[in-house]
């Protein structure tokens, strides 16, 4: 094998490794975007549930106050 063939072989090997790493980075990037999207969706659902529960608590407190006034 000539020196030129060795160099070409090494270059191809390195190019293949770089391509594989770029592909892996793209997969990681996509997974990160997917996780961020899922996180944002869960956060929105959490915030909506907290708002609903706070409204329920406020309504129950108001009902309790009215009932307390009626007893007096």
VMD Tcl script that builds the backbone (N, CA, C; Angstrom):
set m [mol new atoms 216]
animate dup $m
set s [atomselect $m all]
$s set {name element resname resid chain x y z} {
  {N N UNK 1 A 0.849 -1.175 0.000}
  {CA C UNK 1 A 0.000 0.000 0.000}
  {C C UNK 1 A 0.894 1.236 0.000}
  {N N UNK 2 A 0.616 2.135 -0.876}
  {CA C UNK 2 A 1.450 3.332 -0.951}
  {C C UNK 2 A 1.057 4.312 0.151}
  {N N UNK 3 A 1.917 5.252 0.370}
  {CA C UNK 3 A 1.666 6.255 1.403}
  {C C UNK 3 A 0.400 7.054 1.086}
  {N N UNK 4 A 0.171 7.324 -0.198}
  {CA C UNK 4 A -1.020 8.064 -0.621}
  {C C UNK 4 A -2.288 7.287 -0.260}
  {N N UNK 5 A -2.279 5.995 -0.464}
  {CA C UNK 5 A -3.441 5.168 -0.125}
  {C C UNK 5 A -3.691 5.140 1.380}
  {N N UNK 6 A -2.620 5.113 2.141}
  {CA C UNK 6 A -2.748 5.134 3.603}
  {C C UNK 6 A -3.387 6.446 4.049}
  {N N UNK 7 A -2.913 7.545 3.476}
  {CA C UNK 7 A -3.452 8.862 3.824}
  {C C UNK 7 A -4.927 8.945 3.438}
  {N N UNK 8 A -5.276 8.467 2.249}
  {CA C UNK 8 A -6.682 8.473 1.816}
  {C C UNK 8 A -7.545 7.631 2.754}
  {N N UNK 9 A -7.025 6.482 3.119}
  {CA C UNK 9 A -7.763 5.597 4.013}
  {C C UNK 9 A -7.994 6.267 5.365}
  {N N UNK 10 A -6.964 6.901 5.890}
  {CA C UNK 10 A -7.096 7.606 7.171}
  {C C UNK 10 A -8.082 8.766 7.059}
  {N N UNK 11 A -8.002 9.500 5.949}
  {CA C UNK 11 A -8.919 10.624 5.744}
  {C C UNK 11 A -10.362 10.133 5.697}
  {N N UNK 12 A -10.610 9.065 4.957}
  {CA C UNK 12 A -11.963 8.511 4.870}
  {C C UNK 12 A -12.456 8.051 6.238}
  {N N UNK 13 A -11.561 7.425 6.982}
  {CA C UNK 13 A -11.929 6.966 8.326}
  {C C UNK 13 A -12.306 8.146 9.214}
  {N N UNK 14 A -11.495 9.204 9.155}
  {CA C UNK 14 A -11.784 10.391 9.961}
  {C C UNK 14 A -13.073 11.073 9.503}
  {N N UNK 15 A -13.289 11.148 8.201}
  {CA C UNK 15 A -14.521 11.749 7.683}
  {C C UNK 15 A -15.739 10.951 8.135}
  {N N UNK 16 A -15.617 9.643 8.139}
  {CA C UNK 16 A -16.720 8.796 8.605}
  {C C UNK 16 A -16.996 9.010 10.093}
  {N N UNK 17 A -15.922 9.140 10.874}
  {CA C UNK 17 A -16.094 9.391 12.308}
  {C C UNK 17 A -16.754 10.743 12.552}
  {N N UNK 18 A -16.316 11.757 11.802}
  {CA C UNK 18 A -16.904 13.089 11.950}
  {C C UNK 18 A -18.381 13.056 11.555}
  {N N UNK 19 A -18.695 12.389 10.459}
  {CA C UNK 19 A -20.092 12.290 10.016}
  {C C UNK 19 A -20.940 11.577 11.069}
  {N N UNK 20 A -20.399 10.532 11.673}
  {CA C UNK 20 A -21.134 9.806 12.710}
  {C C UNK 20 A -21.364 10.700 13.929}
  {N N UNK 21 A -20.356 11.490 14.296}
  {CA C UNK 21 A -20.501 12.379 15.443}
  {C C UNK 21 A -21.499 13.497 15.158}
  {N N UNK 22 A -21.468 14.022 13.942}
  {CA C UNK 22 A -22.438 15.051 13.566}
  {C C UNK 22 A -23.851 14.477 13.630}
  {N N UNK 23 A -24.012 13.272 13.139}
  {CA C UNK 23 A -25.319 12.612 13.189}
  {C C UNK 23 A -25.769 12.417 14.634}
  {N N UNK 24 A -24.853 11.988 15.479}
  {CA C UNK 24 A -25.184 11.787 16.894}
  {C C UNK 24 A -25.558 13.110 17.556}
  {N N UNK 25 A -24.821 14.174 17.236}
  {CA C UNK 25 A -25.152 15.488 17.791}
  {C C UNK 25 A -26.534 15.947 17.337}
  {N N UNK 26 A -26.875 15.675 16.095}
  {CA C UNK 26 A -28.203 16.038 15.607}
  {C C UNK 26 A -29.291 15.265 16.342}
  {N N UNK 27 A -29.040 13.991 16.631}
  {CA C UNK 27 A -30.001 13.201 17.407}
  {C C UNK 27 A -30.150 13.758 18.820}
  {N N UNK 28 A -29.038 14.126 19.419}
  {CA C UNK 28 A -29.070 14.706 20.767}
  {C C UNK 28 A -29.819 16.031 20.744}
  {N N UNK 29 A -29.549 16.859 19.741}
  {CA C UNK 29 A -30.226 18.149 19.615}
  {C C UNK 29 A -31.737 17.946 19.479}
  {N N UNK 30 A -32.138 16.996 18.652}
  {CA C UNK 30 A -33.566 16.731 18.469}
  {C C UNK 30 A -34.196 16.229 19.767}
  {N N UNK 31 A -33.485 15.359 20.475}
  {CA C UNK 31 A -33.994 14.858 21.757}
  {C C UNK 31 A -34.151 16.008 22.751}
  {N N UNK 32 A -33.199 16.932 22.746}
  {CA C UNK 32 A -33.272 18.090 23.637}
  {C C UNK 32 A -34.475 18.963 23.290}
  {N N UNK 33 A -34.689 19.220 22.014}
  {CA C UNK 33 A -35.855 20.002 21.598}
  {C C UNK 33 A -37.150 19.298 22.007}
  {N N UNK 34 A -37.196 17.982 21.829}
  {CA C UNK 34 A -38.386 17.217 22.211}
  {C C UNK 34 A -38.632 17.298 23.718}
  {N N UNK 35 A -37.559 17.184 24.498}
  {CA C UNK 35 A -37.694 17.291 25.955}
  {C C UNK 35 A -38.161 18.680 26.369}
  {N N UNK 36 A -37.608 19.696 25.716}
  {CA C UNK 36 A -38.008 21.066 26.043}
  {C C UNK 36 A -39.483 21.282 25.711}
  {N N UNK 37 A -39.918 20.764 24.594}
  {CA C UNK 37 A -41.322 20.881 24.201}
  {C C UNK 37 A -42.224 20.165 25.206}
  {N N UNK 38 A -41.840 18.962 25.594}
  {CA C UNK 38 A -42.619 18.207 26.580}
  {C C UNK 38 A -42.636 18.938 27.920}
  {N N UNK 39 A -41.506 19.507 28.299}
  {CA C UNK 39 A -41.416 20.261 29.554}
  {C C UNK 39 A -42.356 21.466 29.518}
  {N N UNK 40 A -42.328 22.203 28.405}
  {CA C UNK 40 A -43.197 23.378 28.289}
  {C C UNK 40 A -44.669 22.989 28.355}
  {N N UNK 41 A -45.018 21.885 27.722}
  {CA C UNK 41 A -46.409 21.416 27.748}
  {C C UNK 41 A -46.815 21.035 29.168}
  {N N UNK 42 A -45.945 20.297 29.859}
  {CA C UNK 42 A -46.242 19.894 31.234}
  {C C UNK 42 A -46.324 21.117 32.143}
  {N N UNK 43 A -45.442 22.085 31.932}
  {CA C UNK 43 A -45.443 23.300 32.743}
  {C C UNK 43 A -46.751 24.070 32.550}
  {N N UNK 44 A -47.206 24.153 31.299}
  {CA C UNK 44 A -48.466 24.834 31.021}
  {C C UNK 44 A -49.626 24.121 31.712}
  {N N UNK 45 A -49.657 22.789 31.644}
  {CA C UNK 45 A -50.714 22.022 32.307}
  {C C UNK 45 A -50.657 22.219 33.820}
  {N N UNK 46 A -49.441 22.230 34.360}
  {CA C UNK 46 A -49.251 22.445 35.799}
  {C C UNK 46 A -49.774 23.825 36.200}
  {N N UNK 47 A -49.396 24.849 35.434}
  {CA C UNK 47 A -49.839 26.208 35.746}
  {C C UNK 47 A -51.360 26.328 35.664}
  {N N UNK 48 A -51.964 25.686 34.661}
  {CA C UNK 48 A -53.423 25.711 34.533}
  {C C UNK 48 A -54.088 25.005 35.713}
  {N N UNK 49 A -53.530 23.881 36.130}
  {CA C UNK 49 A -54.082 23.138 37.268}
  {C C UNK 49 A -53.951 23.947 38.559}
  {N N UNK 50 A -52.822 24.598 38.758}
  {CA C UNK 50 A -52.628 25.444 39.947}
  {C C UNK 50 A -53.645 26.584 39.951}
  {N N UNK 51 A -53.848 27.214 38.801}
  {CA C UNK 51 A -54.824 28.311 38.717}
  {C C UNK 51 A -56.229 27.802 39.034}
  {N N UNK 52 A -56.574 26.629 38.513}
  {CA C UNK 52 A -57.891 26.054 38.778}
  {C C UNK 52 A -58.058 25.747 40.267}
  {N N UNK 53 A -57.035 25.155 40.866}
  {CA C UNK 53 A -57.110 24.822 42.291}
  {C C UNK 53 A -57.200 26.078 43.154}
  {N N UNK 54 A -56.470 27.119 42.785}
  {CA C UNK 54 A -56.547 28.378 43.545}
  {C C UNK 54 A -57.945 28.984 43.447}
  {N N UNK 55 A -58.532 28.911 42.261}
  {CA C UNK 55 A -59.895 29.420 42.083}
  {C C UNK 55 A -60.872 28.606 42.926}
  {N N UNK 56 A -60.693 27.291 42.965}
  {CA C UNK 56 A -61.550 26.435 43.790}
  {C C UNK 56 A -61.421 26.791 45.268}
  {N N UNK 57 A -60.199 26.991 45.731}
  {CA C UNK 57 A -59.969 27.342 47.137}
  {C C UNK 57 A -60.605 28.692 47.450}
  {N N UNK 58 A -60.439 29.655 46.559}
  {CA C UNK 58 A -61.030 30.977 46.781}
  {C C UNK 58 A -62.550 30.882 46.828}
  {N N UNK 59 A -63.125 30.089 45.941}
  {CA C UNK 59 A -64.577 29.922 45.922}
  {C C UNK 59 A -65.058 29.247 47.204}
  {N N UNK 60 A -64.355 28.234 47.660}
  {CA C UNK 60 A -64.741 27.540 48.893}
  {C C UNK 60 A -64.620 28.468 50.100}
  {N N UNK 61 A -63.600 29.303 50.103}
  {CA C UNK 61 A -63.437 30.254 51.201}
  {C C UNK 61 A -64.582 31.257 51.201}
  {N N UNK 62 A -64.993 31.676 50.020}
  {CA C UNK 62 A -66.108 32.618 49.912}
  {C C UNK 62 A -67.409 31.975 50.395}
  {N N UNK 63 A -67.652 30.737 50.002}
  {CA C UNK 63 A -68.850 30.010 50.447}
  {C C UNK 63 A -68.825 29.842 51.962}
  {N N UNK 64 A -67.679 29.507 52.514}
  {CA C UNK 64 A -67.558 29.332 53.964}
  {C C UNK 64 A -67.822 30.647 54.685}
  {N N UNK 65 A -67.352 31.755 54.125}
  {CA C UNK 65 A -67.579 33.062 54.751}
  {C C UNK 65 A -69.063 33.412 54.732}
  {N N UNK 66 A -69.736 33.135 53.628}
  {CA C UNK 66 A -71.178 33.404 53.534}
  {C C UNK 66 A -71.934 32.536 54.535}
  {N N UNK 67 A -71.578 31.271 54.644}
  {CA C UNK 67 A -72.244 30.367 55.589}
  {C C UNK 67 A -72.011 30.826 57.022}
  {N N UNK 68 A -70.825 31.317 57.300}
  {CA C UNK 68 A -70.504 31.795 58.647}
  {C C UNK 68 A -71.345 33.018 58.981}
  {N N UNK 69 A -71.522 33.907 58.001}
  {CA C UNK 69 A -72.329 35.109 58.231}
  {C C UNK 69 A -73.797 34.742 58.448}
  {N N UNK 70 A -74.270 33.723 57.740}
  {CA C UNK 70 A -75.668 33.315 57.871}
  {C C UNK 70 A -75.942 32.700 59.242}
  {N N UNK 71 A -74.949 32.095 59.835}
  {CA C UNK 71 A -75.115 31.484 61.155}
  {C C UNK 71 A -75.221 32.539 62.244}
  {N N UNK 72 A -74.685 33.700 61.985}
  {CA C UNK 72 A -74.669 34.736 63.031}
  {C C UNK 72 A -75.926 35.513 63.094}
}
mol reanalyze $m
mol bondsrecalc $m
mol representation Tube
mol addrep $m
